[in-house]
Amino acid sequence: MNGLVLQGGGAKGAYHLGVWKALREVGEEIHAVTGTSIGALNGVMIVQGAYRELEDLWLDIRPEMLFDIDSKIYQQLMEMELKPDMFNTYVEYIKGFFSRKGFDITPLKKLIDEMVDEDRVRNSEVDFGLVAYNASDLVPFERFVKDIPEGELKEYLLASAHLPFFQMEKIQGKVFVDGAFHDNQPVRLMTRKKGIRKIIIVDNKGFGLKQKVDLRNYEVVRINASGDTGGTLDLTRERALENIAMGYYDTLRVYRKLMGTRYVIRPFDEEEVIEYFLRLPRERVEALSRVLGKEPPVNQRQVFEGVLPEIARLLKVAEEGSYADLILALAETAARRLAIDPYRIYEIREFLKLIKEALEKDEHKASKENSRFITKILKQGNIVIGSVKDEVILEIMAALLMEVD
């Protein structure tokens, strides 16, 4: 049986929808879901099979659907990224604005009440578990639905997502806070489910503690966000669309054995890359050498033994990495700098063609002036970071792909 583990992270949770979309597409069956905070809220929708309802929610989500808040204060909170070690800071911050000690989360309670059908969850063939933290007794609450008293599932869903600046809520006289303060990636809870053999762990870059667990007896599939998933409170449609797309393509990359890290590339024969380097015209090799601050190689062997290892070092490609890894690292770095759409599946030739076209528009060529500047930087040692490194990569791609004046 397969278990799906979903992190917390507020607005970052739109990523889960993209993951679910891809899992449905590839036919991966899910038998249990565990989640923390937004992971629990999304997870209960997955258990209900409510894909369309969840998609509509994420595409229409607005702050006022979750809590009663002044827009100016909300903007300030958006700029304060949430972190567990700042718990006391948040509490004091909120006290300065609210004598009633927190945001009114009546809209969130209403939303949970409308979206969650407890009977449907309990009768589902997909099991469900969540994590919250009992702040009154200082103990975690980690339960599957069968161990949650009937009629109280919605209260514990709210408890799992209860951030420090929400109005205080109690269950049976106890105060609960967001499960991220105990385990924001409830893999340990999933291992308590009998029969689970494969665990699909989704990392949407949410903040929070993570409990250690021994997974040696499980098949583990990790789906990690390849890009920035935004702020915890960034409830804009643009961010939701970005995170959904990212989750979808990150999942397809894993399940369809596609290549790339930020981009998604269909597998290609490494021999194509080797043949390309072997056929590089002399003027391209000279331009490439200029960019790297090296004397032009006298033969093809020196290209493979001198020039290409230098590029691999710059990109931090592992020594055991292949030539395919090298060209992908080059291409993806250039593509990010040139703002090429990451949400497509590319053939390698198509990908390189788009980079070349973007370079032409960007007027990047392996120019002597720019190359002198880059050579000077390279001679200073291994510290090539940020935009400077990007410039080096663009010059290398220009030397490889474009006509040289």
C-alpha positions in Angstrom: 0.0 0.0 0.0 1.1 3.6 -0.7 1.1 6.5 1.8 1.2 10.2 0.9 2.8 12.6 3.4 2.0 16.4 3.1 3.9 19.2 4.8 2.4 22.3 6.2 3.3 25.8 4.9 0.2 27.8 4.4 0.0 29.2 0.8 2.9 26.9 -0.2 0.3 24.1 0.0 -1.0 24.8 -3.4 2.0 22.7 -4.4 0.1 19.7 -3.1 -2.7 20.1 -5.7 -0.1 19.9 -8.5 1.4 16.8 -7.0 -2.1 15.2 -6.7 -2.9 16.1 -10.3 0.2 14.3 -11.5 -0.3 11.3 -9.2 -3.8 10.9 -10.7 -2.4 11.2 -14.2 0.3 8.6 -13.7 -2.1 6.2 -12.0 -0.4 6.1 -8.6 -2.9 4.8 -6.1 -3.0 6.3 -2.6 -4.1 4.3 0.4 -3.4 6.7 3.2 -2.6 10.4 3.6 -1.0 12.1 6.6 -0.7 15.9 6.8 0.2 18.8 9.0 -1.5 22.2 8.9 -2.3 22.9 5.2 -1.1 19.4 4.5 -3.9 18.1 6.7 -6.5 20.4 5.1 -5.4 19.4 1.6 -5.1 15.8 2.7 -8.6 15.5 3.9 -9.8 16.7 0.5 -7.7 14.1 -1.2 -9.3 11.4 1.1 -12.7 12.7 0.0 -11.6 12.5 -3.7 -12.6 16.2 -4.0 -10.1 17.2 -6.7 -12.3 19.8 -8.5 -13.4 21.4 -5.2 -9.8 21.7 -4.0 -8.7 23.2 -7.3 -11.5 25.7 -7.3 -10.6 26.7 -3.8 -6.9 27.3 -4.5 -7.6 29.3 -7.6 -10.1 31.5 -5.8 -8.4 31.7 -2.3 -8.4 35.1 -0.6 -7.3 36.1 2.9 -10.8 37.1 3.9 -11.9 33.5 3.2 -9.7 32.4 6.1 -9.7 35.2 8.7 -11.0 38.6 9.5 -8.0 40.9 9.1 -7.1 44.4 8.1 -5.4 44.5 4.7 -2.5 46.6 6.0 -1.7 44.2 8.8 -2.0 41.3 6.5 0.6 42.8 4.2 2.9 43.3 7.1 2.5 39.7 8.1 3.2 38.5 4.6 6.5 40.2 4.8 7.3 38.4 8.1 8.0 34.9 7.0 6.8 32.5 9.7 9.4 30.5 11.6 9.0 28.3 14.7 11.9 30.0 16.6 10.0 33.3 16.3 6.9 32.1 18.1 7.2 34.7 21.0 7.9 37.5 18.5 4.7 36.7 16.6 2.6 36.7 19.8 4.0 40.1 20.9 3.5 41.4 17.4 -0.1 40.5 17.4 -0.8 41.8 20.9 0.2 45.2 19.7 -2.7 45.2 17.2 -5.4 43.2 18.8 -6.8 43.4 22.3 -8.8 40.4 21.5 -5.5 38.4 21.1 -5.5 37.2 17.6 -7.3 37.1 14.3 -10.9 36.1 14.1 -10.8 32.8 12.2 -14.6 32.3 11.9 -14.2 32.3 8.0 -11.7 29.4 8.2 -14.0 27.4 10.5 -16.9 28.0 8.1 -14.7 27.0 5.2 -13.7 23.7 6.9 -17.3 23.1 7.8 -18.4 23.5 4.2 -15.5 21.5 2.6 -15.2 18.6 4.9 -17.7 15.7 5.2 -16.6 13.8 8.2 -18.7 10.7 7.3 -17.2 10.7 3.9 -13.7 10.8 5.3 -14.4 8.0 7.8 -16.0 5.8 5.1 -13.3 6.5 2.6 -11.0 3.6 1.4 -8.1 6.1 1.9 -7.1 6.5 5.5 -6.3 9.9 6.9 -4.1 11.1 9.7 -3.1 14.6 11.0 -0.7 16.2 13.4 -1.4 19.1 15.9 0.3 20.1 19.1 -1.4 20.2 22.5 0.1 23.4 24.0 -1.7 22.9 27.3 -0.1 19.6 28.1 3.0 20.1 25.8 2.4 16.8 24.0 1.9 16.1 20.3 -1.4 15.0 18.8 -0.7 12.4 16.1 -3.8 10.4 15.1 -5.5 8.6 12.3 -9.2 9.4 11.9 -10.3 6.2 13.6 -8.6 7.4 16.8 -10.3 10.9 16.7 -13.6 11.0 18.5 -16.6 11.1 16.1 -17.8 14.6 15.4 -14.5 16.2 16.3 -12.5 15.8 13.1 -13.1 19.4 12.0 -11.9 20.8 15.3 -8.7 18.9 15.0 -8.2 20.0 11.4 -8.5 23.5 12.7 -6.1 22.7 15.5 -3.5 21.3 13.1 -3.5 24.6 11.2 -3.8 26.9 14.2 -1.1 29.6 13.8 0.1 31.7 16.7 -1.7 34.8 15.6 -5.1 33.2 15.4 -7.7 33.6 18.2 -7.3 31.0 20.8 -9.4 27.8 20.3 -9.8 25.0 22.8 -10.8 21.3 22.4 -11.9 19.6 25.6 -10.5 22.6 27.5 -7.0 22.2 25.8 -5.2 24.7 23.7 -3.8 23.4 20.4 -1.4 25.0 18.0 -0.1 24.3 14.5 1.3 20.8 14.1 4.4 22.3 12.5 5.7 23.0 16.0 6.0 19.2 16.5 6.2 17.5 13.1 5.7 19.4 9.9 6.3 16.3 7.7 4.4 13.5 9.4 6.3 10.5 8.0 6.5 9.0 11.5 2.7 8.9 11.7 2.5 7.2 8.3 4.8 4.4 9.5 2.2 3.5 12.1 -0.2 2.6 9.4 -0.2 -1.2 8.9 0.4 -2.4 5.4 2.2 0.7 4.0 5.2 -0.2 1.9 5.7 2.9 -0.2 5.8 6.4 1.3 5.6 9.4 -1.0 7.0 12.4 0.9 6.1 15.9 -0.5 8.4 18.7 0.5 6.9 22.1 -0.4 9.5 24.0 1.6 7.3 24.6 4.5 8.8 25.7 7.9 8.6 23.5 11.0 10.2 20.7 12.9 10.6 17.3 11.4 10.7 14.1 13.5 13.4 11.6 12.5 12.2 8.1 11.4 13.8 5.0 10.1 12.6 4.3 6.5 14.9 1.5 5.6 12.0 -1.0 5.3 10.0 1.3 3.0 10.2 2.3 -0.7 10.5 6.1 -0.4 9.5 8.5 -3.2 10.6 12.1 -2.5 8.9 15.0 -4.4 10.8 18.2 -3.6 9.8 21.7 -4.7 12.3 22.7 -7.4 11.8 26.4 -7.0 10.6 29.1 -4.6 7.1 28.3 -3.2 6.6 31.8 -1.9 5.6 33.1 1.5 3.4 31.3 4.0 0.7 33.9 3.6 1.0 34.7 -0.1 -2.6 33.9 -1.0 -2.5 35.4 -4.5 -3.8 33.6 -7.5 -0.5 34.0 -9.3 1.4 32.2 -6.5 -1.2 29.4 -6.4 -0.9 28.9 -10.1 2.9 28.8 -9.9 2.9 26.3 -7.0 0.4 24.0 -8.7 2.4 24.0 -11.9 5.6 23.3 -9.9 4.1 20.4 -8.0 2.7 18.9 -11.2 6.0 19.0 -13.1 8.2 18.0 -10.2 6.0 14.9 -9.7 6.1 14.0 -13.4 9.9 14.4 -13.4 10.1 11.7 -10.6 7.5 9.3 -11.9 8.3 9.4 -15.6 12.1 9.4 -15.0 12.6 12.7 -16.7 15.8 14.7 -16.5 16.6 18.1 -15.0 16.2 19.8 -11.6 14.2 23.0 -12.2 13.3 22.2 -15.8 11.8 19.0 -17.1 13.8 17.4 -20.0 13.0 14.1 -21.7 15.9 11.6 -21.4 18.5 11.9 -24.2 21.5 9.9 -25.3 24.7 11.1 -23.8 26.4 10.2 -27.0 24.6 13.1 -28.7 26.4 15.4 -26.2 29.8 13.8 -26.8 29.4 14.0 -30.5 28.4 17.7 -30.3 31.6 18.5 -28.3 33.7 16.5 -30.8 32.2 18.5 -33.7 32.8 22.0 -32.1 34.3 24.3 -34.7 37.7 25.7 -33.9 36.4 29.2 -33.4 33.8 28.0 -30.9 36.5 26.2 -28.9 38.6 29.3 -28.9 35.6 31.4 -27.7 34.9 28.9 -25.0 38.6 29.0 -23.9 38.5 32.8 -23.8 35.5 32.7 -21.5 37.3 30.3 -19.1 40.5 32.2 -19.2 42.4 29.3 -20.8 44.7 28.8 -23.7 42.8 27.2 -26.6 43.3 23.4 -26.6 45.4 22.1 -29.4 43.3 19.0 -29.9 39.9 17.5 -29.0 41.5 15.5 -26.1 42.4 18.7 -24.4 38.7 19.9 -24.8 37.6 16.8 -22.7 40.5 16.9 -20.3 40.8 20.6 -19.7 37.9 22.8 -20.9 35.0 20.6 -19.9 36.3 19.7 -16.4 36.7 23.4 -15.8 33.0 24.0 -16.7 32.0 21.1 -14.4 34.0 22.6 -11.5 32.3 26.0 -12.0 28.8 24.3 -12.0 29.7 22.0 -9.1 28.8 18.9 -11.1 30.0 15.8 -9.2 33.1 14.1 -10.4 31.1 11.0 -11.2 28.6 13.1 -13.2 28.1 12.4 -16.9 28.4 14.7 -19.9 24.6 14.8 -19.9 24.7 16.1 -16.3 27.1 18.8 -17.5 25.1 20.0 -20.4 21.9 20.0 -18.3 23.5 22.0 -15.5 24.7 24.5 -18.1 21.4 24.7 -19.9 19.3 25.0 -16.8 21.4 27.7 -15.2 21.2 29.7 -18.4 17.5 29.1 -18.8 16.8 30.4 -15.3 18.8 33.5 -16.0 17.0 34.0 -19.3 13.5 33.4 -17.7 12.6 30.5 -19.9 9.3 28.8 -18.9 10.0 25.9 -16.5 6.5 24.5 -16.8 6.8 22.4 -19.9 8.4 19.1 -20.9 11.3 19.8 -23.3 13.3 17.8 -25.7 16.9 18.6 -25.2 17.4 20.1 -28.8 14.3 22.2 -28.3 15.5 23.4 -25.0 18.9 24.4 -26.3 17.3 26.2 -29.3 15.1 28.3 -26.9 18.3 29.2 -25.0 20.0 30.2 -28.2 17.1 32.4 -29.3 16.9 34.0 -25.8 20.7 34.7 -25.9 20.3 36.4 -29.3 17.6 38.6 -27.9 19.7 39.3 -24.8 22.6 40.2 -27.1 24.9 37.9 -25.3 27.9 36.7 -27.3 31.3 35.4 -26.2 32.6 38.9 -26.6 36.2 39.8 -26.0 35.3 42.6 -23.6 32.9 40.5 -21.4 35.3 37.6 -21.6 38.1 39.7 -20.2 36.0 40.7 -17.3 34.9 37.0 -16.7 38.5 35.8 -17.0 39.6 38.3 -14.3 36.8 37.0 -12.0 37.8 33.4 -12.6 41.4 34.1 -11.8 40.4 35.2 -8.3 39.6 31.6 -7.4 36.5 29.6 -6.8 34.3 32.3 -5.5 31.9 32.8 -8.4 28.4 33.3 -7.1 25.1 34.9 -7.9 24.7 37.1 -11.0 28.5 36.9 -11.7 28.3 33.1 -12.0 25.2 33.5 -14.2 27.1 35.8 -16.5 29.8 33.2 -16.9 27.3 30.5 -17.7 25.6 32.7 -20.3 29.0 33.4 -21.9 29.7 29.7 -22.0 26.4 28.9 -23.6 26.9 31.7 -26.1 30.3 30.2 -27.0 28.7 26.7 -27.4 25.6 27.7 -29.3 26.0 30.9 -31.2 28.0 32.1 -34.1 31.2 33.9 -33.0 32.1 37.3 -34.6 
